[in-house]
Amino acid sequence: MSKKKPKYEKPTTNTQIRVAIRKLWLRSRERNKAAATMKECSKCGDTDNLEIHHKRKINWGRIFALIREEILNNELEALCKDCHDKESE
């Protein structure tokens, strides 16, 4: 008997935001600096397969709420490119 493929589910806005933020984090200066300077596990001292971990749990709910408030709101207007460039300075 063959296994059925799971039905594709479109990612939610929160999932898309989380993926985008993770990609930014993986390329961030702060993460790269930590990876270059931290040479052993802070719990056991192991030096293999190190990953950079946030000590404080990320509050995704707060991040999503802030993004919705600042970006995904209904305060939108149409502008031509020139006016948009001026407003964005």
Order of alpha helices (4+ residues) and beta strands (2+ residues): alpha-alpha-alpha-alpha
